[in-house]
Amino acid sequence: MDGPDPLASDGLPYQFDSLQLVGEASGDDAIDPLFKGQPLALAPGGQSGGRTDEMPLSLDLVNLTAAASATAASTPASSSESSSSGSSSSGSSSSGPASSGPSR
C-alpha cells in the first residue's frame, strides 16, 4: 500500500523473483482440514520444483525461503563472508526473502 489507511491507499504491485513449488492442493475443499490442525491434501502427480519470474496460483503450496537460500548458496564466497559477519546496514541483502515488494 502507498499509505497507512487501507481504504484510502492504492495497492502496489509486487513480484516473486523465485519460489519453490511444493505442490498443489487437491481442490477447494482440501483446505478445510487445515482449520482443524490436519495436514493439507496435495494433488497427486504435481509438478514441484524451482520457479523463476512466476506468480503462484490460488491452490499452490510454495516455499519462498527455499528459493532464497538456494540463491544465497550460489553467490560468490566474498559476498557470503560479508553477510556472515552479522552486521547489516540495509534490509536488502542477497540472503533475504526472494520477493521484491514495496518498501516502507
Order of alpha helices (4+ residues) and beta strands (2+ residues): beta-beta-beta-beta-alpha-alpha-beta
